[in-house]
Amino acid sequence: MTRALVLGGTRFFGKRLVELLLANGVETTIATRGQTSDPFGDQVNRIQLDRENRNSLEAGLGTGEWDVVYDNICYSPDSAQDACDLFKDRVGKYVFTSSMSVYEGGALIPEKVFDPYSYPLQKGSRHDFAYGEGKRLAEAVFAQKAPFPVSMIRFPIVLGTDDYTRRLHFHVEHIAREQTIGIPNVEAEMVFIRSDEAARFLRWQADPLLTGPFNACSTGTVALETLLGWIELAVGKKAVLASETEKEDMSPFGVANTWTASNEKGSKAGFPFLTLSEWLPELVESIARETT
């Protein structure tokens, strides 16, 4: 890979992906609406466009060609179809950032549970569907219509000190301040991936022989009560919990039942996933030091 385009590369794991590409000597172009600054200076090429507007996307892409396109900002079947049309004969591999939200829930879910190759197609923008359904339909379009190799990366919640959504920060801050957290089921288990690990997985997916859906999560699961215990230890306070609270105090991790995925497909293909229990307590401690 010598040329890459990153749709959405100015923050969180998209930003880390750009850093990896540059460190490996890849000529990198980032495409965004131009509303978020980036630290890359003249190391990258920049395209300003509206991913949700086909005319804007077409104008922004111009006559460019890339070995790999990383699409972190596609949320609907219409946007996926635009990509299939506009990148035809212009890309060697397309890596679509999907979501574990394509699954309804369950334990160690394998990729085959949701098959984008047989899922009925629909048209619509991101405003026409809930998040999970939008990602399912976008996957279906790429799987059934793309004229180039595509992989669909099903991430769980991505964590890191650089998480602009501050989902883990929410829990650390609430416990440190002894504020009530709404969690329906503390025994529910989850999986996560760290932002730098997510970026490494995307970088690895440049291989055109890697196609189809891939779950991408660290190895291992964690029960919410265990995670809360790590936070309690880090901040020296006990969590105040309730099954229901005001919306602003409901946990971003507040799943009703276990929601975990299997990373066996990616592992067997050769990606070295991190072990969740080895990095998550350390991340909790790091965020706690910043917060308390």
N, C-alpha and C positions, 0 to 999 in steps of 0.2 A: 504494500500500500504506500503510495506516494502523495496522493491527494485525497483529502477528506472534507466533507461538508457536515457541519453540526447544526441542526435546526434546534435552537435553544441551547446555548453553550456559555451563558454568562453567570450562572449560579449553581450552587450545590453540586450534584454529581456530574452535571453537564460541564461545569467549569473544570472539574477535576479531569474529565475526559479530555478536554482541550489541552490541559497541562500535560497529560500523558502523550497525546499525539505530538505535541511540539517537542517533548523530550526525546521522542523517537524519530525526529526529523521529518515528520509528515507535514506537507504543505496544507495548512488548515484554514478553512473558511467558516465563519460563524454567521448564522442567519437569525435575526431577531427583529422585533418591532422597533428596536433602537431606544427602548425606554429604560434599559438597565445598563449601567456602565460595566466595563470589564478591565482587567489589569494587563491585557496582553499587548498593548501598544502596537507597534508595527510588526509584531511577530505573526499576526493573523490577517487574513482578508476578511472584510465585513460586507454583508448584504443586509439591507433593511427591507423587511417585507411583513405582510400580515398573513400568517399561515392559514387563516380561516378564509381568505379571499383568493380565489383561483387566479384572478387577473393580477393581483399583487404578487402572488407566488411566481407566476410565469414571468412577469417583468423583472422581478428580483433575480431569478435564476439566469436570465439572459441565455447565453450559449454555453454556459459552464458545463464541464464534465468532471466526474469524480470517481475514484476507485470505490469509495464507500460513502454512503450517506447515513448519518445517525439522526433519527427523527425522534426527539424527545417531547415534541409538542403537537402530536396528532391525537385527537380525541373523538373523531367521528368518522363514519363511513364516507361522507363526502370528501373530507380532507384526505383520506386514504386513496380514494379514487383519483383525486387531483394529482397525487404523487405518482400513482401508476401511469397516468397519462403523460405528465410533464417530465418524468425522469426516464421514460422509455429510451433505450439506446444511449443513455448518458451516465449510467452508473453500473459498477461491477457487482456491488452488493448493497442491500438496503437493510438497515438494522432499526427496527421499530420498537420503541420503548412502550410496552404494554403494561399490564398490571395483574397482580394476583387477584384483583377484584373481578376478573373474569370467572372466578369460582364463587360458588355460593357459600362455601364453608366445608370443613372436614379436616381430617388428620392426614398429614403427609400426602397431599393430593398430587398424583402424577399428571403430566401434561395431557394425557389422553382423555382426561375427564371433560375437557372442553376441546372440541375438534373444530377449528376454524375452517377447515376444508369442506365441511358439510353444513355449516351453519347458514340458515337462510339469510340472503342479502336484503338490506333495506337501504334507502337513501335518507339523508338527514344530516343536520349540523350538530355541533356539540350541545346546542341548546335544546335539541329534540329528544335527548336520551339522558338517563342517569349515567354517572361516570362509568360504572362497570359495563353497562350495556353498550355505551359508546365505544369502549375498548374492544368488546367482543365483536362488534360490527366492523370496526376498523381492521381487526385481525382477519375477519372473514374476507374483506375486500382484498387485502394483501395476499392472503392464501390462495384465493380463487382467481384474481385478476392481474396480479403483478407480472410484468413481462421480464422480470429480473429476479435473481435469488434474494429471498427475504427471510429474516429470522425475527421472531416476535419474542421480546424479552419480558417475562412476567415477574416483575419485581414485587416484593412485599413492601411494607413501610421502610423507607430508607432513613437511616439515622446517621448523625454526625454532629460535631460541634458547629458545623457550618449549615445545619438544617434551618433554612429560613422559615419553615413552618413551626419550628420549636416544639415538636410533639413530645419528645422526651423531656425537654426543658420544662414543659407544662407540669409534668409530674414532679420533677425535682423542686420546682418553685412552689407548687401547692403544698407539698409535704413540709418543706422548709418553713412555710408561713402558717402551717397547721390549718390550711383551708380544705374543705371537704372536696373529695374527688368522687364523681359518679362513675361507678364500674358495675355493670350488670352481673358479671361472673368472674370472680378473681381466680377461679380454677381453670379458666380457659387458657389454652396454650397458643403461642404465636411464634412466627419466625420473623427475622429482620435481616437486613444487609447494611453494611457500613458504606458510606458514600464513596470512599476510595476503592472499596471492593466492587461496588456497582460500576464505577468507571473502568476498572480493570476488566470486568466481564464484557462490557461494551466494546472495549478495545480488542479483546480476544475474538469477538464475534465478526471481525473483519473478514475472516476466512469464508469465501463463497461456498465452501462445502458444508458449512454449518447453516442449516436452514430449518424452518419450522419453529414451533414454540419451544421455549426453554424457560423453566423455572430458575430464578437466580436468587438464592438466599444462602446465608451462612449455614453451615452444618449444625444441626441441633435445634431444639425448641426451648422455650421458656414459658412457664406459667406466670400469669400476671402477678400472682401473690409473691412469687420468687423475685420478680423484677422490683416490685414495691419494697420487698425486704432489703434488696441491695441499696435502694434509694434511702430507706430509713437509716441504714447503717452509715451511709455517706454523709447524711445531713444531721444525724443525731436526733431525729424526731420521728414520731409514730404517724403513720398515714391515717387520716380521718376519711372513712369510706362510707358511701351510701349507694344503693342500687340505682337510685335516680336523684338527680339534682337539677338545678337550673342549667340551661343549655351551655352557658359559658364555663361551667364547672364539670361537664361530662368529659370523661377521658377520651382522647383521640384513639386510644387503644381499646375502647370499651366494646369489644365484640361479645355477643351473647354466648357463643360457643367456640370451641377450638377451631383455629383457622391457620393451618400450616401446610406447607408444600414440600414435596420431595425434590431435591436437587440432583438426584441420581443420574439423570440424562446428561447434565452438564459435567458432572464429575467423571462419568465414564468417557466423555469426549475429551477429557484432559484438563479441565479447569480446576485449579487448586483453591477451593473455597476455604475461607476462614472458619474457625470454630466459634460459634456464638458465645459460649460460656467463657471464652478466653478474652474476648474484647468488650463485651457489653458491660460487665462490672467496671472495667477501667474507664469506659466512656461515661458511665454514671458518675464516677468519682471526679472526672474532669469537669463535667458540667456543674457538679455540686460545688467545686472550688470556685467556679466563675460566679455562681449564684449566691453563695452564702458567705 
